[in-house]
């Protein structure tokens, strides 16, 4: 809970330096029962453009999870609508924009996300196709390398809440592990693998 709000504050402090097309659902309030060391409740702000119906976000798993045995998954409809072949669509609309974001966040800002198919959402345009913008939720899965960020001269928020300590609550010693998990386990293993497995059917 503390890390979610702290990472939210960190991303707000970094707003001007965030990668193009990177968005997140703000986690503005965290509540924990007194004496409880793990668990609690988070309140996320719903962006105004969602409330007004101007934008639509979908978790990545919604792209390949079909609504029934006879109906094709949403991504197949998107591929048909785009006029691209399956590989080009996935490469141009999903993989390249995400990797560009991931690299800038990790290298330029010292931050890695947890981009599995539940927490990573895509933004859809009026045509119903991905806009190449990604929306992240559940900021507790993010990890920041504070020493690296300090060396880069990146801004720090005025408040990074902690329950036990900054090192424990923000998994400071696990940054390298988070770096590997973020791309290989969560994005490739949890999302790209499912696309690759189904690609022959979608062609």
Secondary structure, 3 states (H helix, E strand, C coil): CHHHHHHHHHHHHCHHHCCCCEEECCEEEEECCCCCCCCCEEEECCCHHHHCCCCEEEECHHHHCCCCCCCCCHHHHHHHHHCCCHHHHHHHHHHHHHHHHHHHHHHHHCEECCCCCCCEEEEECCCCCEEEEEEECCHHHCEECHHHHHHHCCCCCCCCCCCCCHHHHCCHHHHHHHHHHHHHHHHHHHHHHHHHHHHHHHC
